[in-house]
C-alpha cells in the first residue's frame, strides 16, 4: 500500500468507524434520556463508564505491542505473537471478571447507585467472549485492513442501537437489567463478525513461547497502565459526582460528555493510523520523519477540533436543549468549560501516542498516572467548592498540565514545533474546501 493510499484509506474507514459509533451512541443517548429518569440514566452511565474502562485497558495491554511486533514479520513469527497475545488477554480477562464480582457491591454503595452491582455482574459474563473480539480488532489494525476494522467495529454498536430504537418506538418499559443483557448479545454478535473478518489473518500455535509472552507483557504493561489510568482520569467527574453528590449529577455531566465525545472521533481516528507509521519510522531510525508525522497528524486534529470548541462555546444552551431537553439544562455551563478539552486533547493524545511509538511507554504511563492523581485532587476540591461545575474545572486543569509536560518531554527525543502544528492545521482548511468542491462537482 502506497503512503498516500494508506493515509486516505486508513483515515476514511477509521473516521467512518468512529463517526458511525458516535452517531449511533449519540442518538441512542437521546432516546435513553427520554426513556429513563435522570437517576436511572445516571446509573446506566456509571455502568457504561466501567465497561469503557475495562475495554480500553484490556485493549491497551495487547494493542500497541502486538501491532509493533507483528508489522513486517513472516507468518510463523506472527503466529507466535498472536498466541502469546491471546494467552495474556485471557489471563487479564479472568482477573477482571474476578475483580468485578468482588467489587460490584462496594462500587454500588460508594457511588450511591442502587442496582449497579447486578449490571456489573451481567457485563462480566461476556468478557471471556470479548477476548477474541479485542484480539481481532487489533489484528486488523496491524494488517492495515481498515475496511474490516470498520465493519467489525460497527457490528457491536449497530445491533444495540436497534434494540434501543425499537424499545423507544414501541414505548417499551425497558429495565436496566434487560438493557444490560441486550448489550451482551450485541457484543456476542460483534465477536462472530470479527472472527469472520480475520479468518485469513488469525494464526495460532498450540504451544506458547515464553519469549513472546515476556516481550508483549513488558511492553503492554505500560500501555495497559496508561490506558487504565487515562480512562479513570476521564471518568473522574462521573465517579466523584456519584460519590459526592448523586447519579442525577452524573447524568448531567454525561450530557456534556456526549457532546465532547465528538472530539474523540478525529483525535482517536488519526491517532490510530499515525501510531503504526510513527513506530515504523522509529524502527528505521528516521527521527526527522517521526517529527514530521507528529506535526502533520496533530495539525489534522486541530483543524477539526478548534472549530468545534468555538461552536460549543457559542451554542451550548441550544445543544443541550436539543439533545436532552429542559430537564438537563444544568449541563450548559458544564459543557462550556469542558469544551476547552477540544483544544487540549489533541496535544495530550498525540504526545502520548508518540512516546509509545518511540519506545517510551513508561514515561507516558507516569504522566497519565500523574494526571489521575492531581486530577482527582483538583476535582474533589472543586466539586466541594463549585458542585457540578467543579468536576469540569478539575479535569480541564489536570489535562492541560499533563499535555504541556508530555509535549516538553517528547521534544527531548524528537524535534517537534507547536507553531508548525498550528500552521499545518490552518493549511488543512483550503485542502478540505477544495476536496469538498471536487466532491460536489462530481
Buried (B, 14 or more C-beta within 10 A) or exposed (E): EEEEEBBEBBBBBBBBBBBBBBBBBBBBBBBBBEBBEBBBBBBBBBBBBBBEBBBBBBBBBBBBBBBBBBBEEEEEBBBBBBBBBBBBBBBBBEEBBEEBEEBBBEBBEEBBBEBBBBBBBBBBEBBEBBBBBBBBBBBBBBBBBBBBBBBBBBBBBBBBBBBBBEBBEEEEEBEBEBBBBBBBEBBBBBBBBBBEBBEEBBBBBEEBBEEBBEBBBEBBBBBBBBBBBBBBBBBBBBBBBBBBBBBBBBBBBBBBBBBBBBBBBBBBBBBBBBBBBBBBBBBEEBBEBBBBBBBBBBBBBBBBBBEBBEBBBEEBEEBBBEBBEEBBBBBBBBBBBBBBBBBBBBBBBBBBBBBBBBBBBBBBBBBBBBBBEBBBEBBBEBBEEBBBBBBBBBBBBBBBBBBBBBBEBBBEBBBBEEEBBBEBBEEBEEEEEEEEEEEEEE
